Protein backbone atom coordinates (compact mmCIF):
# COMPACT_ATOMS: atom_id res chain seq x y z
CA UNK A 1 0.00 0.00 0.00
CA UNK A 2 1.04 3.57 -0.68
CA UNK A 3 2.09 6.71 1.16
CA UNK A 4 -0.63 9.35 1.54
CA UNK A 5 -0.02 13.11 1.44
CA UNK A 6 -2.63 15.82 1.97
CA UNK A 7 -1.52 19.33 1.14
CA UNK A 8 -1.48 22.25 -1.26
CA UNK A 9 -0.95 22.38 -4.99
CA UNK A 10 -0.02 25.83 -6.23
CA UNK A 11 1.35 27.97 -9.01
CA UNK A 12 4.29 29.92 -7.62
CA UNK A 13 6.02 33.01 -8.94
CA UNK A 14 9.55 33.12 -7.57
CA UNK A 15 12.35 35.66 -7.63
CA UNK A 16 15.83 34.83 -6.35
CA UNK A 17 19.41 35.92 -7.11
CA UNK A 18 19.48 33.02 -9.59
CA UNK A 19 16.56 34.34 -11.66
CA UNK A 20 12.78 34.43 -11.85
CA UNK A 21 9.99 31.99 -12.69
CA UNK A 22 6.34 32.79 -13.39
CA UNK A 23 3.62 30.43 -12.15
CA UNK A 24 5.80 27.37 -11.79
CA UNK A 25 4.33 24.22 -10.27
CA UNK A 26 4.55 24.31 -6.49
CA UNK A 27 2.75 23.57 -3.25
CA UNK A 28 3.60 21.27 -0.35
CA UNK A 29 1.93 18.19 -1.84
CA UNK A 30 3.86 18.55 -5.11
CA UNK A 31 7.32 18.82 -3.56
CA UNK A 32 6.55 16.08 -1.05
CA UNK A 33 5.22 13.70 -3.71
CA UNK A 34 8.09 14.33 -6.11
CA UNK A 35 10.70 13.53 -3.45
CA UNK A 36 8.84 10.60 -1.89
CA UNK A 37 8.18 8.95 -5.27
CA UNK A 38 11.84 7.87 -5.48
CA UNK A 39 11.20 5.53 -2.56
CA UNK A 40 7.50 4.67 -2.49
CA UNK A 41 4.26 4.99 -4.48
CA UNK A 42 2.37 8.09 -3.36
CA UNK A 43 -1.30 9.03 -3.10
CA UNK A 44 -1.93 12.79 -3.32
CA UNK A 45 -4.99 14.61 -1.96
CA UNK A 46 -5.40 18.28 -2.80
CA UNK A 47 -7.38 20.76 -4.86
CA UNK A 48 -6.75 22.85 -7.98
CA UNK A 49 -8.85 25.28 -9.96
CA UNK A 50 -10.29 24.75 -13.41
CA UNK A 51 -7.39 26.81 -14.79
CA UNK A 52 -4.80 24.26 -13.65
CA UNK A 53 -2.30 23.10 -16.32
CA UNK A 54 -2.61 19.34 -15.85
CA UNK A 55 0.32 18.56 -18.12
CA UNK A 56 2.58 19.97 -15.38
CA UNK A 57 1.94 16.88 -13.23
CA UNK A 58 2.59 14.30 -15.95
CA UNK A 59 6.02 13.66 -14.43
CA UNK A 60 4.36 12.69 -11.14
CA UNK A 61 2.07 10.21 -12.88
CA UNK A 62 5.11 8.76 -14.63
CA UNK A 63 6.74 8.30 -11.23
CA UNK A 64 3.76 6.37 -9.86
CA UNK A 65 1.99 9.15 -7.97
CA UNK A 66 -1.76 8.48 -7.78
CA UNK A 67 -3.58 11.74 -8.52
CA UNK A 68 -7.14 10.47 -8.19
CA UNK A 69 -7.39 12.46 -4.95
CA UNK A 70 -6.48 15.76 -6.63
CA UNK A 71 -9.85 17.37 -7.17
CA UNK A 72 -10.79 20.23 -9.48
CA UNK A 73 -13.00 23.02 -8.11
CA UNK A 74 -14.51 25.96 -10.00
CA UNK A 75 -12.21 28.95 -9.77
CA UNK A 76 -8.52 29.73 -9.84
CA UNK A 77 -5.70 27.59 -8.50
CA UNK A 78 -3.87 28.70 -5.34
CA UNK A 79 -1.10 31.16 -6.23
CA UNK A 80 1.87 32.40 -4.22
CA UNK A 81 4.43 35.04 -5.12
CA UNK A 82 7.66 35.26 -3.16
CA UNK A 83 11.22 36.52 -3.25
CA UNK A 84 14.55 35.44 -1.81
CA UNK A 85 16.66 38.61 -1.77
CA UNK A 86 19.72 36.83 -0.36
CA UNK A 87 18.63 33.18 -0.27
CA UNK A 88 17.44 33.53 3.31
CA UNK A 89 13.82 33.17 4.40
CA UNK A 90 11.20 33.81 1.75
CA UNK A 91 9.57 37.22 1.57
CA UNK A 92 5.92 36.75 0.65
CA UNK A 93 4.80 39.33 -1.90
CA UNK A 94 1.26 38.05 -2.41
CA UNK A 95 -0.92 35.08 -1.57
CA UNK A 96 -4.10 34.15 -3.45
CA UNK A 97 -5.73 31.16 -1.76
CA UNK A 98 -8.49 30.92 -4.40
CA UNK A 99 -9.98 27.39 -4.42
CA UNK A 100 -7.63 26.32 -1.61
CA UNK A 101 -9.53 28.61 0.78
CA UNK A 102 -12.58 26.33 0.63
CA UNK A 103 -10.58 23.08 0.55
CA UNK A 104 -12.12 20.37 2.74
CA UNK A 105 -10.12 17.17 2.24
CA UNK A 106 -12.26 14.17 1.39
CA UNK A 107 -10.01 11.12 1.44
CA UNK A 108 -11.00 8.62 -1.27
CA UNK A 109 -12.08 5.28 0.18
CA UNK A 110 -9.18 3.51 -1.50
CA UNK A 111 -6.73 5.85 0.26
CA UNK A 112 -8.10 5.51 3.78
CA UNK A 113 -6.15 2.36 4.57
CA UNK A 114 -2.79 3.97 3.74
CA UNK A 115 -0.33 2.80 6.42
CA UNK A 116 1.83 5.94 6.30
CA UNK A 117 0.49 9.48 5.91
CA UNK A 118 1.80 13.02 5.89
CA UNK A 119 -0.37 16.01 6.79
CA UNK A 120 1.31 18.95 5.13
CA UNK A 121 1.05 22.53 6.33
CA UNK A 122 -2.71 23.15 6.25
CA UNK A 123 -5.27 24.37 8.79
CA UNK A 124 -5.05 22.13 11.90
CA UNK A 125 -8.83 21.64 11.74
CA UNK A 126 -8.36 20.11 8.29
CA UNK A 127 -5.53 17.93 9.59
CA UNK A 128 -7.85 16.66 12.32
CA UNK A 129 -10.57 15.99 9.73
CA UNK A 130 -8.10 13.89 7.73
CA UNK A 131 -7.10 11.95 10.83
CA UNK A 132 -10.77 11.11 11.40
CA UNK A 133 -10.87 9.53 7.94
CA UNK A 134 -7.77 7.34 8.23
CA UNK A 135 -8.43 3.72 9.10
CA UNK A 136 -5.20 1.77 9.51
CA UNK A 137 -2.33 4.25 9.60
CA UNK A 138 0.73 3.05 11.49
CA UNK A 139 2.75 6.23 11.09
CA UNK A 140 1.24 9.69 10.63
CA UNK A 141 3.38 12.82 10.47
CA UNK A 142 2.32 16.45 10.44
CA UNK A 143 3.82 19.78 9.50
CA UNK A 144 2.71 23.26 10.55
CA UNK A 145 3.75 26.91 10.38
CA UNK A 146 3.95 30.01 12.55
CA UNK A 147 0.57 31.28 11.35
CA UNK A 148 -1.24 28.32 12.94
CA UNK A 149 1.08 28.26 15.96
CA UNK A 150 0.38 31.94 16.67
CA UNK A 151 -3.34 31.94 15.91
CA UNK A 152 -4.51 28.46 16.96
CA UNK A 153 -1.93 26.79 19.19
CA UNK A 154 -4.55 24.68 20.96
CA UNK A 155 -5.62 23.04 17.70
CA UNK A 156 -1.99 22.43 16.77
CA UNK A 157 -1.57 20.59 20.07
CA UNK A 158 -4.75 18.61 19.31
CA UNK A 159 -3.11 17.41 16.10
CA UNK A 160 0.13 16.57 17.91
CA UNK A 161 -1.83 14.40 20.31
CA UNK A 162 -2.91 12.17 17.41
CA UNK A 163 0.26 11.79 15.33
CA UNK A 164 3.47 9.85 15.80
CA UNK A 165 5.83 12.29 14.09
CA UNK A 166 6.02 16.08 13.76
CA UNK A 167 8.06 18.44 11.60
CA UNK A 168 8.98 22.01 12.60
CA UNK A 169 11.56 24.56 11.76
CA UNK A 170 13.74 25.94 14.53
CA UNK A 171 11.62 29.02 15.24
CA UNK A 172 8.33 27.11 15.11
CA UNK A 173 9.18 24.51 17.72
CA UNK A 174 10.49 27.16 20.14
CA UNK A 175 7.38 29.31 19.59
CA UNK A 176 4.90 26.47 20.07
CA UNK A 177 6.63 25.23 23.20
CA UNK A 178 7.10 28.73 24.60
CA UNK A 179 10.70 27.77 25.26
CA UNK A 180 13.87 29.31 23.86
CA UNK A 181 16.05 26.33 24.72
CA UNK A 182 15.74 23.89 21.83
CA UNK A 183 16.13 20.56 23.72
CA UNK A 184 13.54 21.71 26.27
CA UNK A 185 11.21 22.83 23.47
CA UNK A 186 11.50 19.43 21.82
CA UNK A 187 10.71 17.66 25.10
CA UNK A 188 7.54 19.73 25.46
CA UNK A 189 6.43 18.71 21.98
CA UNK A 190 7.13 15.06 22.80
CA UNK A 191 4.94 15.42 25.88
CA UNK A 192 2.05 16.41 23.61
CA UNK A 193 2.18 13.09 21.76
CA UNK A 194 4.68 12.61 18.91
CA UNK A 195 7.37 9.99 19.45
CA UNK A 196 9.53 11.59 16.74
CA UNK A 197 10.22 15.32 16.45
CA UNK A 198 12.17 16.64 13.47
CA UNK A 199 13.56 20.18 13.50
CA UNK A 200 14.55 21.64 10.14
CA UNK A 201 17.42 24.11 10.45
CA UNK A 202 17.85 25.16 6.82
CA UNK A 203 21.47 25.57 5.78
CA UNK A 204 22.48 24.18 9.20
CA UNK A 205 20.89 20.79 8.56
CA UNK A 206 18.30 18.98 10.66
CA UNK A 207 17.89 17.61 14.17
CA UNK A 208 15.72 14.65 15.14
CA UNK A 209 14.62 13.46 18.56
CA UNK A 210 13.41 9.87 18.96
CA UNK A 211 13.07 7.80 22.11
CA UNK A 212 15.01 10.31 24.17
CA UNK A 213 18.02 10.49 21.85
CA UNK A 214 19.08 13.21 19.43
CA UNK A 215 20.51 12.72 15.95
CA UNK A 216 21.77 15.57 13.79
CA UNK A 217 22.63 15.73 10.10
CA UNK A 218 24.32 18.68 8.38
CA UNK A 219 22.94 20.16 5.20
CA UNK A 220 24.48 18.74 2.05
CA UNK A 221 27.21 21.15 0.87
CA UNK A 222 26.07 22.84 -2.34
CA UNK A 223 27.88 25.23 -4.63
CA UNK A 224 24.64 26.82 -5.87
CA UNK A 225 21.13 27.28 -4.56
CA UNK A 226 18.56 28.56 -7.04
CA UNK A 227 15.19 28.23 -5.29
CA UNK A 228 14.72 27.21 -1.63
CA UNK A 229 10.91 27.16 -1.86
CA UNK A 230 10.30 23.42 -1.68
CA UNK A 231 13.19 22.41 0.57
CA UNK A 232 11.16 21.56 3.67
CA UNK A 233 8.47 19.57 1.87
CA UNK A 234 11.06 17.73 -0.24
CA UNK A 235 12.90 16.92 2.97
CA UNK A 236 9.71 15.50 4.49
CA UNK A 237 8.98 13.59 1.29
CA UNK A 238 12.40 11.96 1.30
CA UNK A 239 12.06 10.99 4.96
CA UNK A 240 8.52 9.63 4.75
CA UNK A 241 9.08 7.90 1.42
CA UNK A 242 12.13 6.13 2.79
CA UNK A 243 10.29 5.06 5.94
CA UNK A 244 7.43 3.69 3.83
CA UNK A 245 9.89 1.75 1.65
CA UNK A 246 11.47 0.13 4.70
CA UNK A 247 8.18 -0.29 6.58
CA UNK A 248 10.18 -0.57 9.80
CA UNK A 249 9.93 2.32 12.21
CA UNK A 250 12.99 1.91 14.39
CA UNK A 251 15.65 4.27 15.68
CA UNK A 252 17.96 3.13 12.89
CA UNK A 253 15.48 3.62 10.06
CA UNK A 254 14.49 7.05 11.35
CA UNK A 255 18.17 8.03 11.28
CA UNK A 256 18.55 6.68 7.75
CA UNK A 257 15.40 8.54 6.74
CA UNK A 258 16.88 11.81 8.03
CA UNK A 259 19.83 11.25 5.70
CA UNK A 260 17.58 10.68 2.69
CA UNK A 261 15.34 13.61 3.56
CA UNK A 262 18.39 15.87 3.62
CA UNK A 263 19.53 14.48 0.27
CA UNK A 264 16.19 15.11 -1.43
CA UNK A 265 16.03 18.66 -0.09
CA UNK A 266 19.51 19.29 -1.47
CA UNK A 267 18.41 18.32 -4.96
CA UNK A 268 15.22 20.37 -4.74
CA UNK A 269 16.93 23.69 -4.10
CA UNK A 270 19.36 23.37 -7.00
CA UNK A 271 16.68 24.24 -9.57
CA UNK A 272 13.48 26.26 -9.63
CA UNK A 273 10.30 24.54 -8.50
CA UNK A 274 10.35 20.76 -8.68
CA UNK A 275 12.54 20.68 -11.80
CA UNK A 276 15.47 18.96 -10.08
CA UNK A 277 13.18 16.22 -8.71
CA UNK A 278 11.72 15.21 -12.05
CA UNK A 279 14.40 12.84 -13.33
CA UNK A 280 16.92 11.82 -10.70
CA UNK A 281 18.83 8.56 -10.86
CA UNK A 282 19.12 6.25 -7.88
CA UNK A 283 22.90 6.48 -8.20
CA UNK A 284 22.76 10.24 -7.60
CA UNK A 285 20.67 9.80 -4.47
CA UNK A 286 22.92 7.09 -3.06
CA UNK A 287 26.10 9.05 -3.75
CA UNK A 288 24.83 12.04 -1.80
CA UNK A 289 23.63 9.81 1.02
CA UNK A 290 27.09 8.22 1.21
CA UNK A 291 28.71 11.66 1.30
CA UNK A 292 26.50 12.77 4.17
CA UNK A 293 27.16 9.59 6.15
CA UNK A 294 30.88 10.12 5.60
CA UNK A 295 30.57 13.66 6.96
CA UNK A 296 29.12 12.51 10.28
CA UNK A 297 30.93 9.19 10.80
CA UNK A 298 34.36 8.36 12.16
CA UNK A 299 34.11 4.94 10.54
CA UNK A 300 34.93 4.59 6.81
CA UNK A 301 31.72 4.07 4.83
CA UNK A 302 31.08 1.89 1.82
CA UNK A 303 27.98 1.96 -0.34
CA UNK A 304 25.09 3.43 1.63
CA UNK A 305 22.42 1.75 -0.52
CA UNK A 306 20.50 0.22 2.40
CA UNK A 307 16.97 0.98 1.39
CA UNK A 308 14.56 -1.53 -0.08
CA UNK A 309 13.56 -0.84 -3.69
C-alpha positions as CSV (number, residue, x, y, z in Angstrom):
1,X,0.0,0.0,0.0
2,X,1.0,3.6,-0.7
3,X,2.1,6.7,1.2
4,X,-0.6,9.4,1.5
5,X,0.0,13.1,1.4
6,X,-2.6,15.8,2.0
7,X,-1.5,19.3,1.1
8,X,-1.5,22.2,-1.3
9,X,-0.9,22.4,-5.0
10,X,0.0,25.8,-6.2
11,X,1.4,28.0,-9.0
12,X,4.3,29.9,-7.6
13,X,6.0,33.0,-8.9
14,X,9.6,33.1,-7.6
15,X,12.4,35.7,-7.6
16,X,15.8,34.8,-6.3
17,X,19.4,35.9,-7.1
18,X,19.5,33.0,-9.6
19,X,16.6,34.3,-11.7
20,X,12.8,34.4,-11.8
21,X,10.0,32.0,-12.7
22,X,6.3,32.8,-13.4
23,X,3.6,30.4,-12.1
24,X,5.8,27.4,-11.8
25,X,4.3,24.2,-10.3
26,X,4.6,24.3,-6.5
27,X,2.8,23.6,-3.2
28,X,3.6,21.3,-0.3
29,X,1.9,18.2,-1.8
30,X,3.9,18.6,-5.1
31,X,7.3,18.8,-3.6
32,X,6.6,16.1,-1.0
33,X,5.2,13.7,-3.7
34,X,8.1,14.3,-6.1
35,X,10.7,13.5,-3.4
36,X,8.8,10.6,-1.9
37,X,8.2,8.9,-5.3
38,X,11.8,7.9,-5.5
39,X,11.2,5.5,-2.6
40,X,7.5,4.7,-2.5
41,X,4.3,5.0,-4.5
42,X,2.4,8.1,-3.4
43,X,-1.3,9.0,-3.1
44,X,-1.9,12.8,-3.3
45,X,-5.0,14.6,-2.0
46,X,-5.4,18.3,-2.8
47,X,-7.4,20.8,-4.9
48,X,-6.8,22.9,-8.0
49,X,-8.9,25.3,-10.0
50,X,-10.3,24.8,-13.4
51,X,-7.4,26.8,-14.8
52,X,-4.8,24.3,-13.6
53,X,-2.3,23.1,-16.3
54,X,-2.6,19.3,-15.8
55,X,0.3,18.6,-18.1
56,X,2.6,20.0,-15.4
57,X,1.9,16.9,-13.2
58,X,2.6,14.3,-15.9
59,X,6.0,13.7,-14.4
60,X,4.4,12.7,-11.1
61,X,2.1,10.2,-12.9
62,X,5.1,8.8,-14.6
63,X,6.7,8.3,-11.2
64,X,3.8,6.4,-9.9
65,X,2.0,9.1,-8.0
66,X,-1.8,8.5,-7.8
67,X,-3.6,11.7,-8.5
68,X,-7.1,10.5,-8.2
69,X,-7.4,12.5,-4.9
70,X,-6.5,15.8,-6.6
71,X,-9.9,17.4,-7.2
72,X,-10.8,20.2,-9.5
73,X,-13.0,23.0,-8.1
74,X,-14.5,26.0,-10.0
75,X,-12.2,28.9,-9.8
76,X,-8.5,29.7,-9.8
77,X,-5.7,27.6,-8.5
78,X,-3.9,28.7,-5.3
79,X,-1.1,31.2,-6.2
80,X,1.9,32.4,-4.2
81,X,4.4,35.0,-5.1
82,X,7.7,35.3,-3.2
83,X,11.2,36.5,-3.3
84,X,14.6,35.4,-1.8
85,X,16.7,38.6,-1.8
86,X,19.7,36.8,-0.4
87,X,18.6,33.2,-0.3
88,X,17.4,33.5,3.3
89,X,13.8,33.2,4.4
90,X,11.2,33.8,1.8
91,X,9.6,37.2,1.6
92,X,5.9,36.7,0.6
93,X,4.8,39.3,-1.9
94,X,1.3,38.0,-2.4
95,X,-0.9,35.1,-1.6
96,X,-4.1,34.1,-3.5
97,X,-5.7,31.2,-1.8
98,X,-8.5,30.9,-4.4
99,X,-10.0,27.4,-4.4
100,X,-7.6,26.3,-1.6
101,X,-9.5,28.6,0.8
102,X,-12.6,26.3,0.6
103,X,-10.6,23.1,0.6
104,X,-12.1,20.4,2.7
105,X,-10.1,17.2,2.2
106,X,-12.3,14.2,1.4
107,X,-10.0,11.1,1.4
108,X,-11.0,8.6,-1.3
109,X,-12.1,5.3,0.2
110,X,-9.2,3.5,-1.5
111,X,-6.7,5.8,0.3
112,X,-8.1,5.5,3.8
113,X,-6.1,2.4,4.6
114,X,-2.8,4.0,3.7
115,X,-0.3,2.8,6.4
116,X,1.8,5.9,6.3
117,X,0.5,9.5,5.9
118,X,1.8,13.0,5.9
119,X,-0.4,16.0,6.8
120,X,1.3,19.0,5.1
121,X,1.0,22.5,6.3
122,X,-2.7,23.1,6.3
123,X,-5.3,24.4,8.8
124,X,-5.0,22.1,11.9
125,X,-8.8,21.6,11.7
126,X,-8.4,20.1,8.3
127,X,-5.5,17.9,9.6
128,X,-7.9,16.7,12.3
129,X,-10.6,16.0,9.7
130,X,-8.1,13.9,7.7
131,X,-7.1,11.9,10.8
132,X,-10.8,11.1,11.4
133,X,-10.9,9.5,7.9
134,X,-7.8,7.3,8.2
135,X,-8.4,3.7,9.1
136,X,-5.2,1.8,9.5
137,X,-2.3,4.3,9.6
138,X,0.7,3.0,11.5
139,X,2.7,6.2,11.1
140,X,1.2,9.7,10.6
141,X,3.4,12.8,10.5
142,X,2.3,16.5,10.4
143,X,3.8,19.8,9.5
144,X,2.7,23.3,10.6
145,X,3.8,26.9,10.4
146,X,4.0,30.0,12.6
147,X,0.6,31.3,11.3
148,X,-1.2,28.3,12.9
149,X,1.1,28.3,16.0
150,X,0.4,31.9,16.7
151,X,-3.3,31.9,15.9
152,X,-4.5,28.5,17.0
153,X,-1.9,26.8,19.2
154,X,-4.6,24.7,21.0
155,X,-5.6,23.0,17.7
156,X,-2.0,22.4,16.8
157,X,-1.6,20.6,20.1
158,X,-4.7,18.6,19.3
159,X,-3.1,17.4,16.1
160,X,0.1,16.6,17.9
161,X,-1.8,14.4,20.3
162,X,-2.9,12.2,17.4
163,X,0.3,11.8,15.3
164,X,3.5,9.8,15.8
165,X,5.8,12.3,14.1
166,X,6.0,16.1,13.8
167,X,8.1,18.4,11.6
168,X,9.0,22.0,12.6
169,X,11.6,24.6,11.8
170,X,13.7,25.9,14.5
171,X,11.6,29.0,15.2
172,X,8.3,27.1,15.1
173,X,9.2,24.5,17.7
174,X,10.5,27.2,20.1
175,X,7.4,29.3,19.6
176,X,4.9,26.5,20.1
177,X,6.6,25.2,23.2
178,X,7.1,28.7,24.6
179,X,10.7,27.8,25.3
180,X,13.9,29.3,23.9
181,X,16.1,26.3,24.7
182,X,15.7,23.9,21.8
183,X,16.1,20.6,23.7
184,X,13.5,21.7,26.3
185,X,11.2,22.8,23.5
186,X,11.5,19.4,21.8
187,X,10.7,17.7,25.1
188,X,7.5,19.7,25.5
189,X,6.4,18.7,22.0
190,X,7.1,15.1,22.8
191,X,4.9,15.4,25.9
192,X,2.1,16.4,23.6
193,X,2.2,13.1,21.8
194,X,4.7,12.6,18.9
195,X,7.4,10.0,19.4
196,X,9.5,11.6,16.7
197,X,10.2,15.3,16.5
198,X,12.2,16.6,13.5
199,X,13.6,20.2,13.5
200,X,14.5,21.6,10.1
201,X,17.4,24.1,10.5
202,X,17.9,25.2,6.8
203,X,21.5,25.6,5.8
204,X,22.5,24.2,9.2
205,X,20.9,20.8,8.6
206,X,18.3,19.0,10.7
207,X,17.9,17.6,14.2
208,X,15.7,14.6,15.1
209,X,14.6,13.5,18.6
210,X,13.4,9.9,19.0
211,X,13.1,7.8,22.1
212,X,15.0,10.3,24.2
213,X,18.0,10.5,21.8
214,X,19.1,13.2,19.4
215,X,20.5,12.7,16.0
216,X,21.8,15.6,13.8
217,X,22.6,15.7,10.1
218,X,24.3,18.7,8.4
219,X,22.9,20.2,5.2
220,X,24.5,18.7,2.0
221,X,27.2,21.2,0.9
222,X,26.1,22.8,-2.3
223,X,27.9,25.2,-4.6
224,X,24.6,26.8,-5.9
225,X,21.1,27.3,-4.6
226,X,18.6,28.6,-7.0
227,X,15.2,28.2,-5.3
228,X,14.7,27.2,-1.6
229,X,10.9,27.2,-1.9
230,X,10.3,23.4,-1.7
231,X,13.2,22.4,0.6
232,X,11.2,21.6,3.7
233,X,8.5,19.6,1.9
234,X,11.1,17.7,-0.2
235,X,12.9,16.9,3.0
236,X,9.7,15.5,4.5
237,X,9.0,13.6,1.3
238,X,12.4,12.0,1.3
239,X,12.1,11.0,5.0
240,X,8.5,9.6,4.8
241,X,9.1,7.9,1.4
242,X,12.1,6.1,2.8
243,X,10.3,5.1,5.9
244,X,7.4,3.7,3.8
245,X,9.9,1.8,1.7
246,X,11.5,0.1,4.7
247,X,8.2,-0.3,6.6
248,X,10.2,-0.6,9.8
249,X,9.9,2.3,12.2
250,X,13.0,1.9,14.4
251,X,15.7,4.3,15.7
252,X,18.0,3.1,12.9
253,X,15.5,3.6,10.1
254,X,14.5,7.1,11.4
255,X,18.2,8.0,11.3
256,X,18.6,6.7,7.8
257,X,15.4,8.5,6.7
258,X,16.9,11.8,8.0
259,X,19.8,11.3,5.7
260,X,17.6,10.7,2.7
261,X,15.3,13.6,3.6
262,X,18.4,15.9,3.6
263,X,19.5,14.5,0.3
264,X,16.2,15.1,-1.4
265,X,16.0,18.7,-0.1
266,X,19.5,19.3,-1.5
267,X,18.4,18.3,-5.0
268,X,15.2,20.4,-4.7
269,X,16.9,23.7,-4.1
270,X,19.4,23.4,-7.0
271,X,16.7,24.2,-9.6
272,X,13.5,26.3,-9.6
273,X,10.3,24.5,-8.5
274,X,10.4,20.8,-8.7
275,X,12.5,20.7,-11.8
276,X,15.5,19.0,-10.1
277,X,13.2,16.2,-8.7
278,X,11.7,15.2,-12.0
279,X,14.4,12.8,-13.3
280,X,16.9,11.8,-10.7
281,X,18.8,8.6,-10.9
282,X,19.1,6.2,-7.9
283,X,22.9,6.5,-8.2
284,X,22.8,10.2,-7.6
285,X,20.7,9.8,-4.5
286,X,22.9,7.1,-3.1
287,X,26.1,9.0,-3.8
288,X,24.8,12.0,-1.8
289,X,23.6,9.8,1.0
290,X,27.1,8.2,1.2
291,X,28.7,11.7,1.3
292,X,26.5,12.8,4.2
293,X,27.2,9.6,6.1
294,X,30.9,10.1,5.6
295,X,30.6,13.7,7.0
296,X,29.1,12.5,10.3
297,X,30.9,9.2,10.8
298,X,34.4,8.4,12.2
299,X,34.1,4.9,10.5
300,X,34.9,4.6,6.8
301,X,31.7,4.1,4.8
302,X,31.1,1.9,1.8
303,X,28.0,2.0,-0.3
304,X,25.1,3.4,1.6
305,X,22.4,1.8,-0.5
306,X,20.5,0.2,2.4
307,X,17.0,1.0,1.4
308,X,14.6,-1.5,-0.1
309,X,13.6,-0.8,-3.7
